[in-house]
């Protein structure tokens, strides 16, 4: 079954964001109003292929009961490692595999992955072919228009479309533009035509500066041949962005408390498997003894400080919000956060 063929038109997706779309935050968005499709944070295929790094890679690939359908996003530059990692993902509860050929992070790019693939198209194709030959899951790609010039899309996207991926997500900026300029929506009609000419069965997903569900409806009216729309930073403005709900202060405070509780449960689950309950999963083979021992210790990759990125989502635009947020930013544990909220009369 190809998940991309089962989605409505247009379908909605939460963008994979490092340090943001972890297994805890995805449950928050599912509670507020989930998109049609989730992505994981990206996982390094070479970490998965390493005895030392596999436990940490598996930790990043947890699937919560509210996640499915969910796509595992992977990155790297070693074709054999793409094959090994892709082969394991079906048994972990994923509906598809997505190759990250667009991350602009300098450390990822220095390692030859993410957007650096734009400069090594032959290697990108080899990595894609190794992934597709190793799994029955549909394989998709997320990328950018180019490295430095938006017009690079003409050759770069054409190269990818010639491989007929299940879906192609295009962030409408180059690597060098980061998010410093408006997304190039003027190119969407040309990208649609390119897709239609080369690989009409590939689902086209548009990403960049999309705010909420109302904005998605507006964009779909303008670009009806785009199949899906992905929201990234818009979730920081409104965690209910995949719904028509306009959250109240009470709604947002309840989400904050839920976030703290779920994070606390995550951290306190040392005796559990590294996979979330309900994921219907099995350990991939082979798993080394060392990795298995580390998994028993709940090898967490979500530091408490990561939670602080989310406080601005929940605490803003009401009297005293700035002061309360500042106090929460000084905390070092969930219990300290609870104490601050209790002192503020929020518990």
N, C-alpha and C positions, 0 to 999 in steps of 0.2 A: 504494500500500500504506500502510495506517494502522498505524504501529508500536504504537499504544495497543491495537489489537485483537489484536495478536500476543503480548502479554505473558501470563505465567501469572497465576493468581489464588491468593493475593495476589502482586503483584509488588513488588520492592524498588527504591528509588531513593536515590542519594546527592544530598543537597541542594546546590544551587548556593550557594557561600559565597565572598564576595569575599576575595581574598588567600589562599584555601585550595585551592579545587578547580580549580587551573590544570592545564595540560596535563601537567606533571610529576607532581603529586600524584595525578591520576587514574590514572596508570600504576602508582603504588605500590599503590593500592587494587585495581586490576585484578590485580596480582601476589598480593596477600594474599587476595583473594576478592571478585570484583566483584559489584555489584548487577545487577539486570536492566536498569537504565537509568542512564546518566550525564547530568548537565546541565553545561554550561559555567558559568564565572563570567558575570555579566551584562555585556552590551555596550551602550553608549550608541548608540542609533540615529542621533542627530545627529552623533556622531563619525564613524560610518560614512558619513553623507551629506556629510561635509566633506572637501575635498581634503587639508586639513592633518591631519585625524584618522583618515582611512581606514586608513592603514598600521597604526596602533596598534590600531584595531578589529579588523582582520584577524588581527593577532598574537594577540589574545585568543580568536579563533575557530579556532585550530589544532585539528586532529583527529589524535590519535595512532592508530597501528594497533590498539591495544587498546581504543579508545574506543567504537566502534560496538556497539550502537545508542546514539546520543547526541543530546540535544536542545540546541539553541542558545537561550540565554535572552537576551532583549533588553529594554531599558527606555528611557524617554524620555517626551516629552509631545507631540511633533509627529506627527500622523497621517501626513503625507506621508513623513516619515523612516521611520516604521514600515513603510510600504509598500515603500520603496526597499531597506531592509535585509532584510526578509522575502523579497523577490524574489531576493536573491542567495544565500540560505542553502542551497537545495537543491543547488546546484553545488559547495558546500563540503563535502559529505559528511554532512550532518545528516539525521536521521530526522524531525525536527519542530522547531517554533518555539514557545517559551514566552514569554509576556509577563509581565514582573515588575511586578505591581501590589501588592507587599507589603513591599518593602525599607524598614526603618525608619530608615535612615541619614539624619541631618539634612541633609547636603549634597545627597543625592539628592532628598529631599522638598522642600527649598528650591527645587530646579530644576524641581519640579512632577512628578517621576517617582516610581516605587516606590509606597509606601503613600499618597502624596499623591493618587494616582488615586482613592482611596476617597472623597475630598472633591469629586472632579469626575467623577462617574459617566458623564455624557454624553460627556465627552472620552475616558474609558476605552473606552466602547463604540465611539466613532469610531476610535480607535487599533486596536482589535481588528478592526473591519470592514475597515480599510485593509490590515492585515496579511493577513487571510484572502483578500482579493480579489486579492492580489499573489503568492500562492504556492500550489502544489499540495500542499505539506506540511501535515500536521495542525497546527492551532494550539491551544495550551493556555494556561492562565493559572495563575500562582501568586500567592496573596494571603493576607491575614489576615482575621480575623473582622470587623474594623472599625477605626476610627481611635482611639476612646477607650472605647467601650462594647461589650462582647461581643455584646450583643443587636442591634447594627447588622447582624450577619450576615443577619438576616431580609430586609432590603431590599437590602443590598449583594450578597450571594451570589445572591439572586434575579435581580438585574439582570444579573449575569454569566451565569448559567445560561440566561437567556432568549436568549442569543446562541449557545447550544449548542456550547460549546468541546469539543474532542476530549477534554480532561481538565481538571480543576480541582483544584489542590493548595491545601489550606487549612491554614495555620499557625494552630493553635488559640489564638492570642492576638491582642490588638489592637496597633496601632502603639505606643500609649503604654505598654502593658504590657511592651514589649520582650521580654526573657526573665526578668523579675523575679518573675513569678508562675507557678504551675504551669499547664500547658496545660489548656484547658477541655474535657476529654474528656466531661464531662457533656452537652455540646452535640452530640456526634457523631450520636446517633440522630436528632436534629431536622434536622441538616444532610443526613443520608442521605435522610430523608423529603422534604426540599426538593428535592434532586437528583432523586429518583424522580418527583416531581410535575411538575417543570418540564422536565427534560432527562435522561431515563433512560439515554440513550446516552452521556452524559458520564462518563468514568472519574473516580472520586473518590479522591484521594490525601490521606492524613492525615499531618500533619507537626507535630512538637512533643514534645520530651522522650522520643523513642524511642531506646532504648539499643542494641539488638542484634537478631539474628535470632530469638532465643528470645522477646524482647519482642514482635516482630512477630507471631509465631505466637499469642501470648497475646492480642494486640489483635484479630487476625483472628477468633479464636474468639468474642470478645466482640462484634465488629462485622463480621459476615461479609459485609455488603453494601458495605463499603469495598473498593475494588479494589486499592489499593496503599498502601504506607507508605514514608515518606521519612525517612532518618536524616541529621541534621545534626551537632550537637556530639558525638553519641555516637561519632563516628569518632575524636575526640581521646582518648577513653577506651580504645578498642580498634580499631585499623585493620583487624582481622579481623572487624569487627562484622557483616558480611554472611554469615558462616560460623559453624559451631559450634566452630571452632578456639579454643583457649585458648592464646595465644602465650606462648612461653617468652622468657627474656631473650635467648637466642641468636636466636630468630626476629625479635625487635624490632631487635636490633643489625644483623642482615642487611638489614632493611628500611631502616634509617638509611643504611647504606653504599650501598644501591641508590639511595636518594633523592639522595644526594650525587653519585653517578656520573651519574644521569640529568640532574640540574641542570647538572653540568659539561658534559655533551654538548650540552645545550640552549644554554648560553652560548657554546660553542666552534663552533657551527654557522653562523657568519657567512656562509659562502659558499653555504649552502643556501637554498632557497626558504623563505618564511615558513610554508609548510604542511608538516606532518610527513610523513615518508615513509609510503607506503601509504594515504594519505587519499583517493586517487583523485579529486583535485580539479582544478578549473580556476579561474583568476582570474575574479572577477565582472567584468562590463562595465557602465559604463566604469571603468577604473582610471587615474587621472591619471599623467602622467610623474613628477610629484613623489612620489606614493605609491609608484610602482614603484621609484624610486631609493632611497627610504627602506627599502623591503622588502629590497633587496640588502644593506643594512647590518644586517639582523636586529634590527629595532627591538624589543628585549626589554622586557617589562613586569613581569618578576619580579626585583626587587632581591634581593640576597643576604640582606638582613635578614629577608625573608619566610620564609626557611628556618628561622629561629630559632623561629618559631611552632610548628614541628613537633618540636623536640628533646624537648619534654615527653612526646610520644607514645611515643618510643622509649626514653627514658632515665628510668626511674622504678622505684621499689620494689625496688631491690637495693642492697647496701652500696656506698657511694661514688658513687651515682647523682647526688646533689645537687651534689657537687663536680665531677664530670665535666660535668654539664649547665652549670654556672656557667662552666667554662672554655670550653665550646663557644659560649656566649653572647657571649664576648669576641672571637670570631673575626670576620674580615672577608672571608674567601674560603674556597672549598672546600679549597684546599691547606692553609690554616691549620687547618681542621677535621680534615683527614687527619692532620696533625702531632699534634694533641691526642689523637686516637684511637690513634695509634701509640705515643705516650708512655704512654697508659693500658693498653697491651697488647691493644688491640682490633683492631689491624691486623697 
